[in-house]
Amino acid sequence: MSALKKTKARSVGRRRFLGKARANWLYTQPEVQKLFGVCPNTIRNWRRNGLRSFKANVRLFLGRDLNAFHKRRYEDAKRPCAPGEVYCVCCKQKHSLREVPYLLDSKSRFRTRVLITCPATGGTSATYIRETDLTSLTQQLNHNSSRVSDD
């Protein structure tokens, strides 16, 4: 018999918590830990961040509250980029095309692929922008550079 223990493979990537709990069920803290695969400190942090619970002999969580909490966290985490911004998958930040050098990679009829090099990590990120946005961005950059050279 092998001395190695079988370990459960941990899922790689983003955890999906949305809609896991049944709406009208009551869950204890250990049940919530098992349902979402988290530790007690995570649940404590969730409570500090607005997860409602009820104090009985043990701490109870309503499934409806768990689902609403995770939906709110998911919606709050979404931060769409404005025109002229690129989300960098390397440093998890938005970079403005006005501040970071970019390269036009390929053009199609309606959009252009723009590549940037992350100033923090040196990695490459890409986005597609419309031709009209690219034209206005180019005009703004030319206007700003002419104002700087005039000074």
N, C-alpha and C positions, 0 to 999 in steps of 0.2 A: 504494500500500500504506500502511496506517495505521501510524503510529509507536507507537501504543499497544500495550503487551504484553497478551496475554490472561492474566488471573490466575485461579487456581482459587478459586471462591467458598468461603469458609470457613463451615462449618456454625455456625449460631447456636444457643446453648443448651447444654445439658449433654452432655458426651461420654459415650458408652456404650462402656466398655471390657470389659464382662463377656463372656467366652466368645469373644473374638476370636482368640486364639492356639490352634493345634492342640496338643493335650495332649502328644503324644510327640515333637514337633519341637524341635530346638535352633535358637535364633535368636541372631544376632550383634547387637551394639548398633545398628548402622545399620538392620538389619531390624526391630528393635523400634521404632525411631524412625519408620520408614516405616509400620509396621503400625498404630501408635497415633496417628501424626501429632503427635509431640512432639519437643522439642529435647533435646540431650545433657544439659543441666542437669536437666531433668525426670527423666531416667532415673537420674542421679546422686542426686537427692533420693529417688526411689523406693528405691534401694539403701540409702540411709541409714535409710529407714523400714521396712526389712525384706524387700525383694525379694531373693530368693536368686539368685546367679549363680555361674558357674564360671570360673576363670581358666585358659585354655589359651593358645595363641598370641594369641587374641583373647578378649574377655569373651563368655561364652555364657549364654543364659537358656533354661531349659526352659519350654515352653509351659504345662505343668501349673502351674508356679510362678507364671507371669505371671497366669494365670486365677485362681489361689487368692489372690494378692496383691490383685488388683482386687476380687474378691468380698469379701475381708476389709475393704478400704477402704470399699466400698459399704455393708456392714453397719454398720461403725463410724460412718459419717456419719448414719445414721438416729437421730434423737432424738425419740421420740414425745412429744407434749405430755401433761402430766398434766391431770386435770380442773381447769378454771378457768384454763387457760393457752391462749394464742393464738399461733400462729407468724406473725410479721410478715414478709411477703414484701419489704417495703421495706428493713429493716435486717438481715434474716436472723437475728433473735433471737426468743426466746420472751418474751411479756409476760404477766404475771399479771393476771387480771381484778380482783384485789384492789387492785392498785396503779395501774392505768390506767383512766381513765373509759371506759365502754362504752355502747353504744346497742343496744337490742333492736329489730331490724329487722322480722322477720316470724316469725309463729308457725305451725306446722303441728300436727298431732295429737300427734306424739311429740318434736319438736325445735324449737328456736328459733334463728334466725340472729342472731349477735351481731357487731356492728361495733366495732372499736377504732380510735382515731387514734394512730399511732405517735408517742411523745414525741420520738424522735430525728429523724425525717424529716418528720413531719406527714402521711404517707401513710395510707391506710385499708386495713385487713385485716379479713377476716371468717372466722367459723367457725360451725359448727352444734353446739349442745350439747343434751343431753337435758333434758327438763323436770325430772326428779329432780335432776340436777346443778345446774340453774338455781335450783331451790328451795333446795337446801342452800347454794349460794353466796350467795344473797340473805339467808338466815338468818345466815350467818357475817358478812356485811358489816354487817347490822343489829346483831348482837351486838357486833362490834368497835367500831362507832361509838357504841353506848351505853356501852361501857367507857371510851372516850376522853372522852366528855362527863361521866362521873361523876368523873373525876380533877380 
